[in-house]
Amino acid sequence: MQEVKNSQPIFSIVVPVHNEEETIQIFYDAVQSLKQSLPVTLHYHFVDDGSTDQTLAILRTLSNQDSNVHFLSFSRNFGKEAALYAGLQQADGDFVAVMDVDLQDPPELLPDMLSPVMAGEYDAVGTRRADRKGEARLRSWFSEQFYVWMNKISQTQLVDGARDYRVMTRQMVDAVLDLSENQRFSKGIFSWVGFKTKYLPFENRERVEGETSWSFWALTKYAIEGIVSFSTVPLTFITVVGFTSFCLSILSAIFIVCRALIDNHSVAGWPSMVTIILFIGGIQLLSLGVIGRYIAAIFLETKRRPIYVKKEEK
């Protein structure tokens, strides 16, 4: 009689890394310690986003030791969004997770996240930070305001404190990959594609090792990309501002003409003139800046450049 092997579903874990030589082995060991509580076969898909340290060498070694560890290396740094997209493309699992390697995404949540997805109760189980303990107060405030205003100006709603850390079905991953836009904002894309999603809260954690490569300026640019990708409200806003400014200028002209007819000795002062010129000029520059950001996004999309360039893969 031919022996029938019990095959478990494949669970792919996508892990973008950039100069993370200190954390890769720690992350791998932490997830492997949960192996017995996960009724799946674990596949790791590390994406090296143009690291300049020993990250790639460590991934090569880890892949040689474990045949279920795969990696993809970029020719240069293309950013975390490109790394996420590449990792999802490489993931071969029936279920797919996205995680950060620094253990700020608690691996011990994986069983609770995977269980309802495998049972068909949800298409995805994501995570969100219940607090921002340990984060700079100003940075935390800006993050909170981003979610507040993003949800006001966009039809795509984001959960406050949501992380990229989530477990998804194959169907949802394929839907995300269908959105092959160059200017990517994964939090918005995960929400835009829909599907039934549940969020698990957890307390904020510090990195296990090393330092984050996300500066305040990098986060600001990321937020701007998110707004441009999922909202046209800024364009509507500058249209309203422009129309209001036009109406005020008409009223001002009428006032000046009437004052000249009534009192020919009135002399307009240069301070008021300079103030008006600076005000109108500021509005014009602001409007051009907002419009220019949208045009830049269109420009980059029309080039149809690849989201990333692959250098090495295993």
C-alpha positions as CSV (number, residue, x, y, z in Angstrom):
1,M,0.0,0.0,0.0
2,Q,1.3,3.4,-0.9
3,E,2.0,5.7,2.0
4,V,0.0,8.9,2.1
5,K,1.8,11.9,3.5
6,N,0.0,14.5,5.5
7,S,0.8,17.8,3.9
8,Q,0.4,21.0,5.9
9,P,-0.6,24.3,4.4
10,I,2.3,26.6,3.7
11,F,2.6,29.8,5.7
12,S,4.9,32.4,4.1
13,I,6.4,35.1,6.3
14,V,7.6,38.2,4.3
15,V,10.4,40.1,6.1
16,P,11.9,43.3,4.6
17,V,15.4,44.0,5.9
18,H,17.8,46.9,5.5
19,N,21.0,46.9,7.5
20,E,19.7,44.4,10.0
21,E,22.7,42.2,10.6
22,E,22.1,42.3,14.4
23,T,18.4,41.2,14.3
24,I,18.0,38.6,11.6
25,Q,19.1,35.5,13.6
26,I,17.2,36.7,16.7
27,F,14.0,37.1,14.7
28,Y,14.5,33.7,13.0
29,D,15.0,32.0,16.4
30,A,12.0,33.8,17.9
31,V,9.6,32.6,15.1
32,Q,11.1,29.1,15.1
33,S,10.3,28.7,18.8
34,L,6.6,29.0,17.8
35,K,6.9,26.3,15.2
36,Q,5.1,23.6,17.3
37,S,2.1,25.9,17.9
38,L,1.6,26.6,14.2
39,P,-0.2,23.8,12.2
40,V,1.6,24.9,9.0
41,T,4.9,24.6,7.2
42,L,6.9,27.8,7.7
43,H,8.5,29.5,4.7
44,Y,10.6,32.6,5.2
45,H,11.0,35.3,2.5
46,F,13.6,37.9,3.4
47,V,14.0,40.9,1.1
48,D,17.3,42.7,1.4
49,D,16.6,46.3,0.5
50,G,20.1,47.2,-0.6
51,S,21.9,46.7,2.7
52,T,25.5,47.9,3.1
53,D,26.4,45.8,6.2
54,Q,26.5,42.0,6.5
55,T,22.8,41.4,6.1
56,L,23.1,39.6,2.8
57,A,25.9,37.4,4.0
58,I,23.8,36.4,7.0
59,L,20.8,35.6,4.8
60,R,22.9,33.4,2.6
61,T,24.2,31.4,5.6
62,L,20.7,31.1,7.0
63,S,19.3,29.9,3.7
64,N,22.0,27.3,3.4
65,Q,21.1,26.0,6.9
66,D,17.3,25.9,6.3
67,S,15.9,25.1,2.9
68,N,12.7,26.9,3.9
69,V,14.5,30.3,4.2
70,H,14.5,32.2,0.9
71,F,15.9,35.7,0.2
72,L,15.8,38.3,-2.5
73,S,18.4,41.0,-2.7
74,F,17.9,44.4,-4.5
75,S,20.6,46.1,-6.6
76,R,20.2,49.2,-4.3
77,N,17.9,50.6,-1.7
78,F,14.4,50.9,-3.2
79,G,12.5,51.5,0.1
80,K,10.3,49.3,2.4
81,E,7.3,49.5,0.1
82,A,9.2,48.0,-2.8
83,A,10.5,45.3,-0.4
84,L,7.0,44.5,0.8
85,Y,5.8,44.2,-2.8
86,A,8.7,42.0,-3.8
87,G,8.3,39.8,-0.8
88,L,4.6,39.3,-1.5
89,Q,5.5,38.4,-5.1
90,Q,7.9,35.7,-3.9
91,A,5.7,34.3,-1.2
92,D,4.3,30.9,-2.2
93,G,2.1,30.2,0.9
94,D,-1.5,29.5,1.3
95,F,-1.4,32.1,4.0
96,V,1.0,35.0,4.1
97,A,2.3,37.2,6.9
98,V,4.2,40.5,6.7
99,M,6.5,41.3,9.7
100,D,9.3,43.6,10.7
101,V,12.6,41.9,11.6
102,D,13.3,44.1,14.7
103,L,10.7,42.2,16.8
104,Q,8.6,45.3,17.3
105,D,6.0,43.0,15.7
106,P,5.5,40.4,18.5
107,P,5.9,36.9,16.9
108,E,3.9,35.3,19.8
109,L,0.8,36.8,18.2
110,L,1.1,34.7,15.1
111,P,-0.9,31.7,16.4
112,D,-3.8,34.0,17.4
113,M,-3.6,35.8,14.0
114,L,-3.3,32.7,11.9
115,S,-6.1,30.6,13.6
116,P,-9.1,32.7,12.5
117,V,-7.7,33.2,9.0
118,M,-7.3,29.4,8.5
119,A,-10.8,28.9,9.9
120,G,-12.2,31.2,7.3
121,E,-13.6,33.6,9.9
122,Y,-11.5,36.5,8.5
123,D,-9.5,37.2,5.3
124,A,-6.9,39.0,7.3
125,V,-5.9,39.6,10.9
126,G,-3.8,42.7,11.4
127,T,-2.3,44.4,14.4
128,R,-2.3,47.9,15.8
129,R,-0.4,49.6,18.6
130,A,-2.5,50.2,21.6
131,D,-0.1,52.9,22.9
132,R,3.0,54.7,21.7
133,K,5.1,54.1,24.9
134,G,8.8,54.9,24.3
135,E,8.2,57.0,21.2
136,A,9.1,60.7,21.2
137,R,6.1,62.8,22.2
138,L,6.2,65.1,19.1
139,R,6.6,62.2,16.7
140,S,3.7,60.4,18.4
141,W,1.5,63.5,18.1
142,F,2.2,63.8,14.4
143,S,1.5,60.1,13.9
144,E,-1.9,60.4,15.6
145,Q,-2.8,63.5,13.6
146,F,-1.9,61.8,10.4
147,Y,-4.5,59.0,11.0
148,V,-7.1,61.6,12.1
149,W,-6.8,63.8,9.0
150,M,-6.2,60.9,6.6
151,N,-9.5,59.3,7.6
152,K,-11.2,62.7,7.2
153,I,-9.9,63.4,3.7
154,S,-9.8,59.9,2.2
155,Q,-12.5,57.3,1.5
156,T,-10.0,54.6,2.4
157,Q,-10.1,54.4,6.2
158,L,-7.0,53.6,8.2
159,V,-7.0,52.1,11.7
160,D,-5.1,54.3,14.1
161,G,-1.8,52.7,15.1
162,A,-2.2,50.0,12.4
163,R,1.0,48.1,11.5
164,D,2.0,46.4,8.3
165,Y,2.2,43.3,10.5
166,R,-0.7,41.0,9.4
167,V,-1.7,37.6,8.2
168,M,-3.6,37.3,4.9
169,T,-5.2,34.7,2.7
170,R,-3.8,33.9,-0.7
171,Q,-6.8,35.6,-2.3
172,M,-6.1,38.9,-0.5
173,V,-2.4,38.8,-1.3
174,D,-3.2,38.3,-5.0
175,A,-5.6,41.3,-4.8
176,V,-2.8,43.4,-3.3
177,L,-0.4,42.3,-6.0
178,D,-2.9,43.3,-8.7
179,L,-2.3,46.9,-7.6
180,S,1.1,47.3,-9.3
181,E,1.4,51.1,-8.9
182,N,4.8,52.6,-8.5
183,Q,3.9,55.0,-5.7
184,R,2.9,52.5,-3.0
185,F,1.4,53.0,0.4
186,S,0.8,49.5,1.8
187,K,-1.4,50.5,4.7
188,G,-3.8,52.2,2.3
189,I,-3.6,49.4,-0.2
190,F,-4.4,46.7,2.4
191,S,-7.5,48.7,3.4
192,W,-8.5,49.6,-0.2
193,V,-8.7,46.0,-1.4
194,G,-11.3,45.3,1.2
195,F,-11.8,41.8,2.7
196,K,-12.9,41.0,6.2
197,T,-10.2,42.2,8.6
198,K,-9.7,42.0,12.3
199,Y,-7.1,44.0,14.3
200,L,-5.4,42.8,17.4
201,P,-4.0,45.5,19.8
202,F,-0.6,45.1,21.5
203,E,1.6,47.3,23.6
204,N,4.3,49.2,21.8
205,R,7.8,47.6,21.9
206,E,11.3,48.8,21.4
207,R,13.6,47.3,18.8
208,V,15.4,44.3,20.0
209,E,18.8,45.5,18.6
210,G,20.2,48.2,16.3
211,E,18.6,51.5,15.3
212,T,15.7,52.3,13.1
213,S,16.3,53.8,9.7
214,W,13.0,55.7,9.8
215,S,13.8,59.3,10.5
216,F,11.2,62.0,11.2
217,W,11.7,63.3,7.7
218,A,11.4,59.9,6.1
219,L,8.1,59.3,8.0
220,T,6.9,62.8,6.8
221,K,7.6,61.9,3.2
222,Y,5.9,58.6,3.6
223,A,2.8,60.3,5.0
224,I,2.7,62.7,2.1
225,E,2.9,59.8,-0.3
226,G,0.0,58.2,1.5
227,I,-2.1,61.3,1.2
228,V,-1.3,61.8,-2.5
229,S,-2.1,58.1,-3.2
230,F,-5.4,58.0,-1.5
231,S,-6.9,61.5,-1.5
232,T,-7.6,64.3,-3.9
233,V,-8.9,66.6,-1.1
234,P,-5.8,68.8,-1.1
235,L,-6.5,69.7,-4.7
236,T,-10.1,70.6,-3.8
237,F,-8.8,72.6,-0.8
238,I,-6.5,74.8,-3.0
239,T,-9.3,75.3,-5.5
240,V,-11.5,76.6,-2.7
241,V,-8.7,78.8,-1.4
242,G,-8.0,80.2,-4.8
243,F,-11.7,81.0,-5.4
244,T,-12.0,82.6,-2.0
245,S,-8.9,84.7,-2.7
246,F,-10.4,85.8,-6.0
247,C,-13.6,86.9,-4.4
248,L,-11.8,88.8,-1.7
249,S,-9.7,90.6,-4.4
250,I,-12.9,91.6,-6.2
251,L,-14.4,93.0,-3.0
252,S,-11.1,94.8,-2.2
253,A,-11.1,96.4,-5.7
254,I,-14.7,97.6,-5.2
255,F,-13.7,99.1,-1.8
256,I,-10.7,100.9,-3.2
257,V,-12.7,102.4,-6.1
258,C,-15.5,103.6,-3.8
259,R,-13.0,105.1,-1.4
260,A,-11.2,106.9,-4.2
261,L,-14.6,108.4,-5.4
262,I,-15.5,109.6,-1.9
263,D,-12.1,110.7,-0.7
264,N,-9.6,111.6,-3.4
265,H,-6.9,112.4,-0.8
266,S,-6.7,108.9,0.5
267,V,-3.3,107.3,-0.2
268,A,-2.7,103.6,-0.1
269,G,0.2,102.6,2.2
270,W,2.9,100.4,1.1
271,P,2.7,98.0,4.1
272,S,-0.8,96.9,3.1
273,M,0.3,96.5,-0.5
274,V,3.3,94.3,0.5
275,T,1.1,92.3,2.8
276,I,-1.4,91.6,0.0
277,I,1.3,90.7,-2.4
278,L,3.0,88.3,0.0
279,F,-0.4,86.7,0.9
280,I,-1.4,86.1,-2.7
281,G,2.1,85.0,-3.6
282,G,2.1,82.5,-0.7
283,I,-1.2,81.0,-1.8
284,Q,0.0,80.7,-5.4
285,L,3.3,78.9,-4.3
286,L,1.4,76.6,-1.9
287,S,-1.1,75.7,-4.6
288,L,1.7,75.1,-7.1
289,G,3.5,72.9,-4.6
290,V,0.4,70.7,-4.0
291,I,-0.4,70.4,-7.7
292,G,3.2,69.7,-8.4
293,R,3.2,66.8,-6.0
294,Y,0.3,65.2,-7.8
295,I,1.9,65.8,-11.1
296,A,5.2,64.3,-9.9
297,A,3.2,61.1,-8.9
298,I,1.7,61.0,-12.4
299,F,5.1,61.6,-13.9
300,L,6.7,58.7,-12.0
301,E,3.8,56.3,-12.8
302,T,3.9,57.1,-16.6
303,K,7.5,56.1,-16.7
304,R,6.5,52.6,-15.9
305,R,9.8,51.8,-14.2
306,P,10.0,48.6,-12.3
307,I,9.3,48.9,-8.6
308,Y,12.6,47.2,-7.8
309,V,15.6,45.7,-9.5
310,K,16.7,42.2,-8.4
311,K,20.3,41.4,-7.9
312,E,20.3,38.0,-6.1
313,E,17.7,35.4,-5.2
314,K,17.5,32.1,-3.5
